[in-house]
């Protein structure tokens, strides 16, 4: 039986940023940071809703999106969850969402039962894997990456490497403080210059 | 006639480091940073001299090394030059070396006429291109990358992306402070998990 894997999916610039500077409430991707997600709009109109934009993807980019949209559960940090306004209650297809936070459920999310909140990342990953069954767990957001790596809770990493130096912003990895070896699983050249780098975390 | 291009070649971890922590005189690659160059030793013995190790490369890794060893001139920062002890006077095949530094020529390099020293990076790049003729200019080292990018002096970037998170060290790009778009030229999967990412800097 295939094991469920926890897989980080993040769009990152060549200089390691996943947002522009000044990210925060109301500016989830930071100044200019939406350029990191430009590849998702490769075949879409600029004002298309994200889900509409993604539905127009083709080729390698479509395959990658199809892969993470087939995840059986989603794990995210609070900043990511709030920045996306909780994906309006459903990230995709009714997959349960596990949010890593020390805060209680926000009021605006009180009628969204798919979302669960906890400050115990090990429990979150365990529950997400259980909920996902034989499907994978999509992990998203920088706030929990370092802790997930330190605790050995991340199985795989998929970086959507965007063709730009962003110049400033939030670093995905910052200083983890220890060397972690990776195994290259696959490299896929997407349209628009994005390169999908898929690694397995070695233990 | 093909134009000579200035091309940065650097081995970098997925978290953006080009040395381990505590790099400096006597510890050019920082603590544990030699792992970034592991791909150059893919077919060599651990104690092989770098030039011997490189001569044993095969496949994609050999092609990349052959490409930068065919450069008509080398541009490097002082830290890189001193860390490599001036490549004992000759980086490869008698190519002139242009070192970006505010210091005078070191005493130990006084009999090595291939090396030139200047604190004017624009002049260095111009002289290096002139010396290279129709061949390319290999650029190496982090100390000058940010200034080269800011001044529009870097034409292309080749990252040897090594399959690891190094956890700490010297960042290649740090915060350049402005967004710079890149055009993906080529992606090559090398043996041992290294991925060679070749970009053109857009102006």
Interface residues (C-beta under 8 A of the other chain):
Chain A: X14 X15 X16 X32 X35 X149 X157 X159 X161 X163 X164 X165 X166 X167 X168 X171 X172 X173 X174 X175 X176 X177 X178 X179 X180 X181 X182 X183 X184 X187 X189 X193 X195 X197 X199
Chain B: X14 X15 X16 X20 X32 X35 X149 X157 X159 X161 X163 X164 X165 X166 X167 X168 X171 X172 X173 X174 X175 X176 X177 X178 X179 X180 X181 X182 X183 X184 X187 X189 X193 X195 X197 X199
